[in-house]
Every structure is written in C-alpha cells, then in structure tokens.
Amino acid sequence: MSQTNLPLPPEFESLVREIGDPVDSDQIDLYKKWSEIENNTYKIKTIVSAWEKQHTDERVMRKGFARAIIIALFIQIAVINIAFFFIGFSLISVPEWVATTFIIAVFTEIISMTMLVLRYLFPRVGSEIIQLIKEFR
C-alpha cells in the first residue's frame, strides 16, 4: 500500500493530526479478539456478581424460614411431649385411638417438615453458574 499525503486546506490543518502508521489486517484481528475477551470478561463478572447477590438474598430468606419452621417444630415437640405425659399421668382422658393417632400424626408432621426443610431450604448448589461461564469462553 502506498501512502499519499494529500494537502489539506489551511483551515483544517489545525484540526487534523497525524495518526501514525497504517493498520494491517493482523492488527485488526488482534483488536477484535481483545475486544471479545473484554466483553466476555465483563459478562462473566456481571453474571457472577448477580449470582452472588441472588444467593446471598436467598440465604437470608432461607434463614428466616428455617428459624420459623424450627421454632414451630420445637413447639410441636413440646406439645406432643406434654400431651403424652398428661395422658400417661391421667391428667386428661382421651380414648386410646385418639392419643395414638394424635402422637403418630404429630411425629409424621415433624418428620415431613424436616424433610421439606432439608430438601427445599437447603438445596444442592448446582453447577449452573459454571456451565454459564463456560458458554462465554
């Protein structure tokens, strides 16, 4: 490529400055790759920061639910124990089938609530964020 210097009108000479050597296609390709890396890095940083904020918010929410459920479970355990001892010491009189059904139902509820807490309030953290990051490589 030959470089030609064209004369500029005097009123534009002060506005135009020399840029330097001409750019070849390898430099353009390198600039394109660098721009893609910068864009992907920004996207990954944005995704990771959003993921971190989401998980922090979820942890705070789960913590509140977990406390409420644990308090409810302790209250149920206290009620079932008190009812069991009241029935045992004949302080209250209920048919045997009512006492058995009540005790079994409350313990079943305690076990099912514990399973719900373990399954939904403390889920396994998957590799979805890692898979998403891999897509930007």
C-alpha positions in Angstrom: 0.0 0.0 0.0 1.3 3.4 -0.9 0.7 6.2 1.4 -0.1 9.5 -0.2 -0.2 12.8 1.7 -2.9 15.0 0.3 -2.7 18.7 1.0 -5.3 19.9 3.4 -7.0 23.3 3.3 -5.3 25.6 5.8 -8.4 26.0 8.0 -8.4 22.2 8.5 -4.7 21.6 9.2 -5.1 22.6 12.8 -8.0 20.1 13.3 -6.2 17.1 11.8 -3.4 15.4 13.5 -1.2 12.5 12.3 -2.5 9.1 13.4 0.6 7.0 12.8 1.4 4.0 10.7 -1.3 2.3 8.7 -3.1 -0.7 10.4 -2.9 -4.1 8.8 -5.4 -7.0 9.0 -3.5 -8.9 11.7 -3.7 -5.9 14.0 -7.5 -5.6 13.3 -7.9 -9.3 14.1 -5.9 -8.9 17.3 -8.1 -5.9 18.3 -11.2 -7.9 17.6 -10.0 -10.8 19.7 -9.1 -8.4 22.5 -12.5 -6.8 22.4 -14.2 -10.1 22.6 -12.2 -11.1 25.6 -13.0 -7.8 27.3 -16.7 -8.2 26.5 -16.8 -11.8 27.8 -14.9 -10.8 30.9 -17.5 -8.1 31.6 -20.3 -10.5 31.0 -18.8 -13.1 33.3 -18.2 -10.5 36.1 -21.8 -9.4 35.7 -23.2 -12.9 35.9 -21.0 -13.8 38.9 -22.0 -10.7 40.8 -25.7 -11.2 40.0 -25.4 -14.9 41.0 -23.6 -13.9 44.3 -26.3 -11.4 45.1 -29.1 -13.8 44.3 -27.6 -16.5 46.5 -27.0 -14.0 49.4 -30.6 -12.9 49.2 -31.8 -16.5 49.1 -29.7 -17.4 52.1 -31.2 -14.5 54.1 -34.7 -15.6 53.1 -34.0 -19.3 53.9 -32.5 -18.4 57.2 -35.8 -16.6 58.2 -37.9 -19.5 57.0 -35.7 -22.1 58.7 -35.9 -20.2 62.1 -39.7 -20.0 61.9 -40.0 -23.7 60.9 -37.6 -24.8 63.6 -39.5 -22.8 66.3 -42.8 -24.4 65.1 -41.2 -27.9 65.2 -40.0 -27.3 68.8 -43.4 -26.1 69.8 -45.0 -29.2 68.3 -42.4 -31.4 70.0 -43.2 -29.7 73.4 -47.0 -30.0 72.8 -46.7 -33.7 71.9 -44.5 -34.4 75.0 -46.8 -32.5 77.3 -49.8 -34.3 75.9 -48.1 -37.7 76.2 -47.2 -37.1 79.9 -50.7 -35.7 80.6 -52.3 -38.8 79.1 -49.7 -41.0 80.9 -50.4 -39.4 84.4 -54.2 -39.5 83.7 -54.4 -35.7 83.8 -56.5 -35.8 80.6 -58.7 -38.6 79.5 -58.9 -39.4 75.8 -59.7 -42.7 74.0 -56.6 -44.7 73.2 -57.1 -44.4 69.4 -57.2 -40.6 69.7 -54.0 -40.4 71.6 -52.3 -42.9 69.3 -53.5 -41.0 66.2 -52.5 -37.6 67.6 -49.0 -38.7 68.6 -48.4 -40.5 65.2 -49.8 -37.6 63.2 -47.6 -35.0 65.0 -44.4 -37.1 64.7 -45.2 -37.7 61.0 -45.7 -33.9 60.6 -42.4 -33.2 62.3 -40.6 -35.7 60.0 -42.2 -34.3 56.9 -41.4 -30.7 57.9 -37.8 -31.7 58.5 -37.7 -33.3 55.0 -39.1 -30.2 53.4 -36.6 -28.0 55.2 -33.7 -30.2 54.1 -34.9 -30.5 50.5 -36.2 -27.0 49.7 -34.4 -24.6 52.1 -31.0 -26.2 51.6 -30.9 -27.3 48.0 -27.8 -28.6 46.4 -26.0 -25.8 44.7 -25.6 -27.0 41.1 -23.0 -26.2 38.6 -25.3 -24.0 36.6 -23.1 -21.0 37.1 -20.0 -22.9 35.9 -21.9 -24.1 32.8 -23.0 -20.5 32.1 -19.4 -19.2 32.5 -18.2 -22.0 30.1 -20.5 -20.7 27.4 -18.6 -17.4 27.3 -15.2 -19.0 26.6 
